[in-house]
Amino acid sequence: MKEEKRASLPAQSPRTWHGMTASVWFKLLWRNRFAVSPTRMPMAVIISGVSGINSVLRMASEAMYRGRAERVVLEQPPLFIIGHWRTGTTWLHELIVKDERMSFPTTYQCMAPHHFLLTDSTLSWFVNLLMPRKRPMDEMPVGMSRPQEDEFALMNLGLPTPYLEWAFPNRGWPYDDYLTLRQLEPADREHWKRQFDWFVRRLAVRDSRRLVLKTPVHTARVATLLELYPDARFVHVVRNPLDTIPSTIRTWTRMTDAMSLQVRREPISEDRILDVFERMYEQFERDRSLIPDGHFCEVRYEDLVTDPLTAVEDIYRRLDLGDFAPARPAMQQYLASITGYKRNVHRVPDQLKAKILARCLAYRQRYGYEEAVEQSPTAFSGGSSGDVAGARE
């Protein structure tokens, strides 16, 4: 795919790394031999200063809230929204949490997982002033109070994740084992589980409603999540890979250029994105049978954007999430607010298209996209601006 103009943000704009404590931040720099590009040095200096503040605030927050967090009991099992990047998981997340009976991690809570219980009401507004108004990958609005992926919180807590590739894109991919968690040493896997539950418990201290979590990487972690929360619910979103793979390449490119501590030398690898796709779904297909009956359902992106309220109502029914009627008005209002959003158009070279068709064949066969090849021309957007669909991907 042809490279686009590289995304950039001012040095003072918040990046995901701004939420790290000093120990986590300097460990990241040490592992990557402090290979910060000269043009990114001002950003690194700012993050270094902020990391010290995070360390102090973490100690203060834990002194106040640790006991409550250790005693908290989840009143309802969490709901996990899973599926590959750009399948509509973000949009479904934002739609479901319009239900006042649901809670979710905000962008600020994921950026400041160490101390959000202490600082959410005092610092989030200030950080919001420094935020870009739109996401780098698709021009959709962002803000500190909007729903966010919990993977960013885990990263700031010091857990390795594939997302750390965005920090030092010229250093390779050293965190692949944290995609599925299955190849980790037992002690490392238990540490991941403790840290994940640490964050979930602090979210529950703030809000006791059912927690809705969304991270594409969790698609490959179903077994581990069930060990933590045996009664958890899962909704899996699927979409034609001829749409998702090019969009994911664009997303990883934009995120790398906006967030990285070094200027990347090479384009984001198409084969790397497809490798992750294959590993993710090999693991998911092995683990999906572990989910108890009535705790799992699937939804097609195409159905979600065609008739979102019917699709979400079906999710509520199949996962026993309660009466859908009270949630309908807020969801309708949200859908009205995004009508007219134009999704990205991707131009897919024949060579990339051939790779996608070959390497995603098992996925296409399982989820009904084997016959969709002729419906996905070289240029496509995944939908028109007139759908209710101003659907975020």
N, C-alpha and C positions, 0 to 999 in steps of 0.2 A: 504494500500500500504506500502511496506517496506520502512523504512526511509533511506535516502541517507546520505552520509557524509555531515555535516553541512558546509554551505558556510561561509567564513570569509573574511574580508577586513582589511587592516591596519587601525589603529585609525585615521590617517590623511586623509584617502581616503574620498572624498566627499560623503555624504549621502543626502537624500532629506531634512533632517532637517537643513542642513547648510544654507539654504536660509531663515530661519525664523529671524525676528527681535527679539530683547530681550523680548518685551512684549509677543509675540506669543510663543516663546520658553519657557519662565519661566511659562507661563500659562499652557503649556503642562506638564511641570514637576510638577507643583502644583496639577493639576487634577489627576495625577498618583502618588501623595505622594512621589515624588522624588525616586521612586523605581528602581533606576538604578543598574544593576548588577555590582559588583566590577570590573570584567574584561572589562566592557564597560565604566568605569569611565573616562579613558583618552579621549575617543571620546566625552563624555558629556562635559568635560572641554573645549575641543577645540571648540565645537559648541557654548558653552556659550560665549567664546571670539569673535567668528565670528558674533554671533547675535548682539553684541554691534556695530560692524562695519556696519552690515546691517542697523541698526537703523539710524546711522549717514548718510549713503549713501542714504537711503530712503528720508530723509529730504532734502538733496541736490538735488536729482533727481526731487522730487516734486516741489521744488522751480523753477526749470528750465523748467519742462515739463507739469505741471498740467494744465495750461491754454490751451495749444495745445491739450492735451488729452480730455478736456471737450468740445472743439469745433469740434473735429474730426467727420467726417461723413463717415460711411462705404459706399464705392462706390458700393460694391456688397455684397449681403447677404452671411453669412458664410455657409460652407459645413461641416456637422457633419458626421463623420464615426462612426457608432455605432454597437454594437454586443457584445456578451459575450467575456470574456477573452479567448485568444487562438483560436479565430475563423479566424484569418488572418487580423484583423483590423490594426495592426502595419504595416504589409507588404503593404496593400492597401494604407495606409497613405503615406508611403515612396515612393510608386510608383506614386501616383497622384501628389505629390508635386514636382516631376521631371518636371512637366509642369511649365515653367517659368512664366506663368500667375497666379500661385498660391503662396500663402504665408503660413507660418506655424510657430507655436511656437517652438523654439529650446530648447534643453536640458538646455542651460544656461539661457534662458529667463524664463523657468519654475522653475529653481533652484533659480534664483535671480529676482523674479517678482517685488520686491520693487524698484529696481534701475537699471535694465538692460539697460534702455534708456541711462543712464549715463556711465555704466561700460562695456557694451558688447564688445566694441573694445579694452578695456585695460586690463580687468581681465579674460575674458573667456579663453584666451590662457593658462594662468597660471593654472586655475582650471582644464583645460583639461589635463595638465601634471600629475595631481594627480589622474585622473580618472582611474579605471580599463579599460582595453582594450576591455572587453567583458561583456555582460549582465550576471548576475548570473543565470538566469533561462534557457538560451538556447545557450550560447556561441556566440551570435551574436555581431558584433562590436558596440561600443557605442562611443559617442563623444559629445562635447558641441554644435556643430553646427548641429547635427542631429535632426529630428523631435521628439517631445516628447508629452506626455499626459499633457493636461492643468490641469488635476486634481492635479498634483504635485504643480503647481503654486498656485492653490486655497488653498491647504493645507498650503503652506508657507505663504500665506496671512492671515492665521488664521481661515479659514473655516473648521469646522469639516468634516471629510470624513471617509469612511470605511478603507481607507489606513492607518489611524492612528493606526489601530490595529497592524501594523508592529512595531510600536515604543515600545509598552508595551504589548506583546502578552499574558502575564499572568494576565492581568487586565480585561479580558472580552471584550465585543463588545459594547461600549457605544455610537456608532455613527450611528446606524442603520437607524435612521430617515433621515439621509442625503444621503441615497441611492436613494430614490424616491423623497424626499423633500415634499411630499404631506401631511405628518403627522406633519410637523413643525408648530409652531405658526406663524401667518401671519407676524409678525415683523421679525422673524428669516428667513422666506422665502424671504422677501423683502431685508433683509441684504445680503443673498446669491446672489440674483440677482444683487444688486449694486456692490458687490465685483467682480462677474464674468464679468460684463460689464466694470468695472474699468480696469481689466486686458486686455480685448479685445480692449478697446480704446487705451491703450498704445502699444499694438501690431500694431494697425492701424497707430499710429504716426510713427512707424519705417518702416512700409511697407503697402502700400495702396491696394495691390492686394487682390484678393479673399482669405479669410482666411479659411484654412482647419484644422478642429479641430477633435481630436480623443481621446476619453476616454470611455472605456466600461461602466462606471457608468452612462454616459449620456443616455444609452439605457432606463433607468427608469426615465428620466427627460425630456422627449419630450415636455410635456405640458408647463413646466417652460421655456424651451428654446424658444418655440414658443411665449411666452409672451414677451420675450426680442427681438426676431428676427422673426417676423411673416413670412418673405419671405425666411427663411433659407431652405437649402436643406439637405436631409438626405439620406445616403446610409447605409443599414442594411446588415451586413454580418452574414450568418448562417453556421453552421457546425455540423456534427454528435456529439451529446453530449458524446458519448462513446470515442470520441477523446478529446473534450474540457474539460470535468470535470477532468479526471486524469491529464491533462496538467496544469490545473488551480491549482490543489492541489500542484503540483510540484513547480509552479511559486510562490504561496503564501508561501510555505515552504522556498524556496531559498531567496525570498525577505525579509522575516522575519529574517532569520538567518544572512543575510548580513547587514540589516539596523537597527535591533532592539537595544534598549537601555537596554534590559534585556535578559538573556538567557532563552529561552522558556522551560517550564517544560514538556509540552505535545506535541504530534504531531498535526499538523494543522488538524482541524476537517473536515472529509468528509461531515458530516451532515451540518456543517456551510456553506461550499461551495455550497451545494445543496439548503440550505435555501435561500442564496443570489440569486442563479439562479432562483428559483421559484418566489421570490418577484420581481426580475427584470422583468421577463416576464409576470407576472400578471399585473404589471403596464404598461408595454409597450403595451400589447394587448389592454388595456383600452384606451390608448392615441393615438395609431397610426392613428386612424380615424380623429384626429384633424389636421393632416398634409394635406395641400391643394393638390389637384390633380396636378401632374407634379413636385412635390417637394420631392418625395419619390421613392426610388427603392430598391430592394433587390438583393443580389448576393450570390450564394453558394460558399463556400470556394473551393469545389471540382472543380467547373467551373473556379474559379479564378486561380487555380494553373495549370489546364489543358491548358487553352488558355487565359492568362492574358490580352493580348492586346485587344482581342475581348470583354472580359468581361468589361474592363474599357471603351472601346469605346461605349459600350451599356449604361454604366452609364452616360457618357457625353451626349448621345442622349436623354436619358429619363429625365435627370435633366436639360437639356438645358444649359450645361456648356461651350458651344462654340465649334468651329471646333476642332476635335480631331487630325487632321493631324499635326499641328505644335508640338504637345506634343509627338507624336509617336517616333521620333528618340531618344530623351532623355530616354524615358521609355525602349526602346529596349536596349539601352546601359546599363541601370541599371540591366535589367534582365540578360544580358550576364555576368555581374559582379558577380552575385550570383548563377549562375548555378553550381550545384555540392554540394551545402550546404546540409548536412544531418540533417534532423529534428530528434527531440528526439523520442526515442522508449519508450513507457510506457507499463508496465506489469500490467494488471488490475485483481485483485483477483475477484473470482466469486461473493463474497458478495458485493463488490463495484459495479460490473457490474449490479447485480440485483437491487441495489438501483437506479442506473442511469436510467435503463430501466423503472422502476416504476415511479420515481419522475419527469422524463423528458418526460413522455408519451405525454402530450398535445403538447409540442414543436416538438417532433418527428413526430407526426401526421400532424401538421400544415405545417412543412417545408420539409416533404418528407423523413424522416429518419426512419419511422416505419419499413420498409422492409430492412433497412441497418444493422440489428442486425447480420445476418449471415456473413456480409461483414467485420465486425470488430472483428477479432479474439482476443484471450487473449493478444497477443503481437502485437503491431502495431506501425507505425510511422506516419501515415497520408500521406505518400507519399514516393517516392524513391529519391535517390540522383541524379538521372538522369533527373528529371523533370526540366522544366524551373524554375521551382520550386525550387529552393533553397528558397522556400517561407518561410518568417518569419511568425510566428504565432502572 
